[in-house]
């Protein structure tokens, strides 16, 4: 049922983009809204393409850094890679304790892929985190960042920020250290009712539910 709902929601958003979204007022007042579709699929495709072209002559796998790895739950994105996870509060074996806002534990130019999903809304200084991601990536390396434009309050352990597509892109490009490959919004779960799991930070629930404006924002770039 949930899968069917996501498919219907995705088709609705694609239809909106191709019809009403092309009207003059939409282009005038929201010209920066680009819908990218399924961000999970896009990220996997970008990583697969990168890995296919960057396996070394001795067969050494590209190095993959998962920022905010928790217990390594997203290590499936690192297929055919040498996976390393970091988190400010590690929850599993082998995850390095580190703060991406200041991360001396990781050397310059040391990872082929620097990856973060649903992390940047929780870091205190996202501009510093973006600079660290660029520092850590190898020249030509892939940098993947998905975070939130609209979502309910959810401290883990803190909840600081929300990002537009342009704002997220600016964080990584402001010093000229990266170029953009993909930038836009994933709205597949836009109308899903997000009531929250913990009573101390649940949004007020009314006839519309708890929270029905869920936008993820994706930026993928290459280090210059």
Residue pairs with C-beta under 8 A, 6 or more apart in sequence:
5 192
6 188
6 189
9 187
9 188
9 189
9 190
9 191
9 192
10 37
10 38
10 188
13 35
13 187
13 188
13 190
14 35
14 37
17 35
20 26
21 33
26 33
32 164
32 165
32 166
33 165
33 184
33 185
34 165
34 183
34 184
34 185
35 184
35 185
35 186
35 187
36 42
36 182
36 183
36 184
36 185
36 186
36 218
37 186
37 188
38 186
38 188
39 146
39 186
39 216
39 218
42 182
42 218
42 220
43 77
43 115
43 144
43 146
43 218
43 220
44 77
46 142
46 144
46 181
46 182
46 220
47 77
47 78
47 79
47 81
47 113
47 115
47 142
47 144
48 79
50 62
50 112
50 113
50 142
51 61
51 62
51 79
51 80
51 81
54 62
54 112
55 61
55 62
55 80
60 82
61 80
61 81
61 82
62 80
62 81
62 82
62 112
62 113
63 81
63 82
63 84
63 110
63 111
63 112
63 113
64 77
64 78
64 81
64 82
64 83
64 84
64 111
64 112
64 113
64 115
65 84
65 85
65 86
65 106
65 111
65 113
65 114
65 115
65 136
66 72
66 74
66 75
66 77
66 78
66 83
66 84
66 85
66 86
66 115
66 116
67 86
67 87
67 100
67 114
67 115
67 116
67 119
67 129
67 133
68 86
68 87
68 88
68 100
68 116
68 117
68 118
68 119
68 122
69 75
69 85
69 86
69 87
69 90
69 92
69 95
70 85
70 87
70 90
70 91
70 92
70 95
71 90
71 91
71 92
71 95
72 83
72 85
72 92
72 94
72 95
74 115
74 117
75 83
75 85
77 115
77 117
78 113
78 115
81 112
81 113
84 96
84 111
85 92
85 94
85 95
85 96
86 95
86 96
86 97
86 98
86 100
86 103
86 105
86 106
87 95
87 96
87 97
87 98
88 97
88 98
88 99
88 100
89 97
89 157
90 96
90 97
96 105
98 105
98 106
100 116
100 119
100 123
100 129
100 132
100 133
101 123
101 124
101 125
101 128
101 129
101 132
102 128
102 132
103 132
103 136
106 132
106 136
107 136
108 135
108 136
109 135
109 136
109 137
109 138
109 139
110 136
110 138
111 136
111 137
111 138
111 141
112 137
112 138
112 141
112 142
113 137
113 141
113 142
113 143
113 144
114 133
114 136
114 137
114 141
114 142
114 143
114 144
115 144
116 133
116 144
116 145
116 146
116 147
117 144
117 146
118 146
118 147
118 148
118 216
119 129
119 145
119 147
120 126
120 129
120 130
120 145
120 147
120 161
120 163
120 168
121 147
121 148
121 151
121 159
121 160
121 161
121 162
121 163
122 155
122 156
122 157
122 158
122 159
122 160
123 129
123 160
123 161
124 158
124 160
126 160
126 161
126 163
126 171
127 171
127 174
130 145
130 171
130 172
131 175
131 177
133 143
133 145
133 172
134 143
134 172
134 175
134 177
134 178
134 223
137 143
137 223
138 223
139 223
139 224
140 222
140 223
141 222
141 223
142 181
142 220
142 221
142 222
143 172
143 178
143 219
143 220
143 221
143 222
143 223
144 219
144 220
145 168
145 172
145 218
145 219
145 220
146 186
146 216
146 217
146 218
146 219
147 161
147 163
147 168
147 216
147 217
148 162
148 163
148 215
148 216
148 217
149 162
149 163
149 164
149 165
149 185
149 215
149 216
149 217
150 162
150 213
150 214
150 215
151 162
151 194
151 211
151 214
151 215
152 194
152 196
152 201
152 202
152 203
152 210
152 211
153 159
153 201
153 203
154 196
154 201
155 201
163 171
163 217
164 217
165 183
165 184
165 185
165 217
165 219
168 183
168 217
168 219
169 180
169 183
169 219
172 178
172 180
172 219
172 221
173 179
173 180
173 221
176 224
177 223
177 224
178 221
178 222
178 223
178 224
179 221
179 222
179 224
180 219
180 220
180 221
181 220
181 221
181 222
182 218
182 219
182 220
183 218
183 219
183 220
184 217
184 218
185 215
185 216
185 217
185 218
186 215
186 216
186 217
186 218
187 214
187 215
187 216
189 214
189 216
190 212
190 213
190 214
190 215
191 212
191 214
192 212
192 214
193 209
193 210
193 211
193 212
194 203
194 209
194 210
194 211
194 212
194 214
195 202
195 203
195 205
195 209
195 210
195 211
196 202
196 203
196 210
196 211
202 210
203 210
203 211
204 210
